[in-house]
Amino acid sequence: MAEDALLKANSLFNERKYNEALRQYDKAILIDPKFAMAHFNKGVLLSKIKKHDEAIESYNQALALKPSYAAAHNNLASVYNDLGQTKEALKAYDEAIKADPKYTSAYYNKSTVLVAIGKKQEAIDYLNKAIKADPNYSHAHF
């Protein structure tokens, strides 16, 4: 079953056996090509090993299957940010927030990009939005 392959892949990922984990994510996807979480987790692994283009492809596959997948939008934005594609990163963070207005990581991550490009007040606004979405979200308190 696809879920079994995903669980095995996640375990291998946690053991830092990335090549074996990647094979298991591919197995899960082969069994169930519409398994958005398998595409997402494969993207996480590919991001970890700095295969950015492939990670983007995996996140986009997850989003094609589940457009409201806030974590996939957020992680896609992080890859774009790592590649210096600020405009795309900000847009993807906006999509994460649109998909789930309580997804505080997207507010925080967007604020870090805004600080980096000199938009400090806008960054503060996003940190405040993160606090409003979850008053206990410690990263947003400054």
Salt bridges, closest charged atoms under 4 A:
GLU15 OE1 - LYS17 NZ 3.22
ASP26 OD1 - LYS42 NZ 2.65
ASP94 OD1 - LYS110 NZ 2.43
